[in-house]
Amino acid sequence: MEALLSLSNDLAGAVERVAPSMVTVHARRLPSTGIHWRPGIVVTADHTVRTEQDITVTTSEGRSLPAVLAGRDPGTDLAVLRVPDLGAPTATAGEDAGLRVGHMVLALGYGPRASWGVISALGPRWRSWRGGEIDRLVRLDLVLYPGFSGGPLVDATGHVVGLNTSGLSRETNLAVPVTTVSRVAEELSSKGHVSRGYLGVGMQPVRLPEPLRAALGLESDSGLIIVTVEPDGPAARAGVLLGDVLVTLDGTPTRDLEDVQGRLGPDRIGRAVSALVVRAGTRAELRITVGERPRRGAS
């Protein structure tokens, strides 16, 4: 009984330590939660920011302050707000590298409100359905109540180890690890967006017939067929045509869209990549200079 009481007190103490660094974000009909990450900088979940004007935040003390959207990244579901006069304490970040499956964690929402559970699964670096690179998969076995997205995931010591979101998966609750939050928040604060490379094409997987593979000396049994080409985009300027089948980029097989996205990091922008395509039953080598993905509607 004493051990349970001690654990209960520790968890309540963790909530009390983090609560002053939380804010309520008013950027849609239903408020969401934000974290005072750095002085004057609030991070929250991008999918909860439905307007870019007239955003306000409310501190744990009840002060209402105007906020300016500094930048957003749908790919990682993160948004940064500037609130110069916030004055609240900033969150104390922990180490997401130390998380283990089964660790007890708290998901916090404005109020404060808390939901208790465990880390149910951990995984390596992954890419969201919107193309954002997340440094680590952190899956949660707890309830994210309405308004919890954008709030902190807290360990038993009161350190923030992630940002909770329901916007990256419809099937399970996830947290964006602090390594990703720090990296993306820094870029959004300085540039207003996250730079990503793009080719300017629409693609879908396709199987390569065995006779064709043998005739062309191809190792991969699948590729990506080009179904749209953006006019004057990087691929169009390099001579990519509708119906081409992309087989490799810089020698790396392209069996699915993630293989291509993995080759289009910010370090690739402005650099040429070698593309092997199958065109009308023959091999063709193209050099495509990677462009910077437009902020909205790019592929």
N, C-alpha and C positions, 0 to 999 in steps of 0.2 A: 504493500500500500504506500509506503514512504517513497519507494522508487517511482511509482506512478505519479504521486503528487509532485515529486521533484521534476519529473519530465514535463508535467503539465505546466508547472511554473516556468520552466526553461522556455517552453514554446510561447507562453504568454509574454515572457520577457523579450523574446525575439521580435514579436509583433510590436511591442512598445518601442523597441530600438529603431525599427524601420519606419514606423508610421509617420514620424515628422517629416520624412523625406518624400512622402507620397502626396500627390495632388489629384484633385478631380478635374478631368478634362471635359470641357463643354464644346464639342465640335460636331455634334449630331443630336438627334432627339433624345437618345439615352446617353447619359454621361459615361465616360470610361475613366480609366486610371492612368496616371503617369508617374514617372520616377524622376526626382530631381537628381540628375546624373552628374553634372558639373555645375559650378556656379552660374546661374542664369540659363541653364540648359536642361530642358525636360525631354525625356524620351517616352514614347508611347507606341501603341500598335497602330500602324498606318491605316488598317481597314476601319478603324474607329474615327478617323478624321475625315468627315464627310464634307466639310466646308473649309475653304482656305481663308475666309474672312470672318471677322467678329468672333474669333476664338478666345475663350477665357479659361482660366484655371482657378480653382479654389484650394487654398492651402488647408492643412490639418487644423489650423487655428480659425478657419472660416473667412479669411481674406480673399476677395475676388479680384483677380488681376488680368489685364489683357495679355494675350500671347500672340506671337507672330510665328507662322510656319516657316522654319528655316530650310527645311528639306524633307523629302520623303522617299522611301525606297520600297515599292510594293513587293519586290523580289524577296526581301527579308522581313516584310511586314513591320518596318520600323519607320517612325517619323520623329523629327526633332522640332521642338518648339523653343523659341527664345522668350524668356520672361525675365528681363533685366532686374526688376525690383523684387524678385521672389523672396529672398532673404531666409528661406528655410534651409535646414541642414541638407547636405548632399548624402546620397546613399553610400554605404560602405560595401564595395564589391568584394566578393569572395573569389575562389578559384574553381571554375567549373571542371578543370582537369581532375580534381579530387573527388568528383561525384562518383558514387557507386550505385548499382542497382540495389534497391531496398533501402537506401537512405531516406530518412524522414524529411519532408519538406513542407513548407507552407506557401500557398498561393494567396497573395493579399490583394484586396480591392479597396477602393476609397471608403472611408467611414471611420476607422478601418473595419474591414471584414476579412475573415480568414477561412481558408479551406485547407484541411490537413490531409496528407496522403504520403505517397512514396514515389521515388523514381522507379518507374516500371521497366524502362528499357533505355539503354544508351547505345549509340552507334557512332560511326566515323563521320567525317565531313560529308555533307549531302547537298543536293540542289533542290530548291523548292519548285513547285509546279509553275511558278512565275519566273524562274531562272535565277533566283538569288542563291548565293553560296552561304550555307550555314556551317559554322566550324565544327559542330557536333550535334548529333541527334539526341535530344533530351525529351523522352516521353514520360508523361505524368499519369499516375493513377490517383486522381482527385477530381473534384468538381470545380469547373470554372463558371461561377455564377455570372449572370448578366452584369456587365460593367467591369469585370475582372481583367479583361484583355488590356494589355499595356502596363499592368501592375507587376510588382516584383515577385520572383520565386526566391524564397528565403530558406536558408538551411537552419539547423537547430541552434547555431551560434549567433544568428541575426545578421548574417552576411547575405547580400544579394548575389545569387548565382545564375540568374536568368531573368528574362522578361516573358510573362505568360501571354499566350495568344491562341485564339481559336480560328485565326485567319489563315493558317498554313496547312490545315488538314480538316476535313469534314468528319473524319472517322475517329480521331483521337485528340487528346489535349497535349499540346507541346509547349516547350519554353525555348526561346532564343537564348543561347548561352551568353554569358557576359563577354566572352572574347569577341563574339560577333557584334554584340551591342556596342562595345567600345570601338571596334573598327569602323562600323557603319556610322555611328554617331559622330565620330571625328570627321569622316568624309562629308556627311550631310551638313555639319556645322560649317565646314570650310568652303564647300562647293555647291551645296544645295541639292546634289544628286549623287548617285553612285555610277561611276563610269563602267560601262560594259561594252565589249565588242559585239559587232553584229555583221552579218553578211548581206542582209536584205533579201532573203529568200524564205519561202514556205516549203517545208519538207515533210515527208511521211515515210515510214519504213517500208521496204519492199524486199522480197526474196530474189536472189540471183540464181537463175537456173544453172544446174551443174554443167551442161554443155557450154554455156557462155563462160562460166568461171574457168573451165579447162582451156577453152580457146584463148582467153585473155590472160591466163596465168594469175587469176585472182585467188587470194587465200580466204577472204571473207565470204560467207554464204548469204550476206544481206548488205543492203546499203540504204541510202535515203534518196528517194526520187524527188526532184524539184517540181513542185506544183504551182508555185507563184514566184515571180521575179520582180522585185521592186524597181521601177524605172529609175535609171541613173544611180542605183544603189551600188555598193561595192561589188557584188557578184555580177550585176549587169555590166558594169564597166570592165570586168575581167572576161566577159564573153560567155558566162553561164547561160544556158538555154533551158526552157521548159522541157521536161522529159529527161534531162540529164540525171544520172544516178550517181550521187556522191559516194565514193567508196572509202577514201581516206583523206585526212587533213594532216599535212606534215608527216605522213607515214603512219598515222594512227587510224585504225579502222573506225568507221562511222556507222555503227549498226543501229543507233537510236539517237534521238535529239540530244540527250545528255552528253553523248560523246562529242558532239559539236560544241555545245555550251561549255564543256570543260576545256576547250581549246581557245575560247574567246574571252579570256580574262582581261582586265584593264591594261596589263602589260603588253597585250597584243595589238592594241589600237595603234593604227598607223604603220604596222608591220605587215609584210606580205606572208601569206601562208600558201603552201603548195597543196593543190586539190587534184586528186585523181578522180575522174568521172568516167562513166560508161556512157557513150553517146552513139546511138544508132549501131550498137553492136561492136564498137571499137573503143579503145582506150584514148583518153585525152587528158593532158596535163595542163592545168591552169594555175596562174598565180593571182591570188586575190588579196588586195590590200584591205585589211580589216578596218571597218569604220567604227565610230562611236555610236552606240544605240541611241536613237532619239528618246527623249524622256517619256513619251507616251505613244502607244500603238506600234512599237517597233517589233520586228521579228528577227 
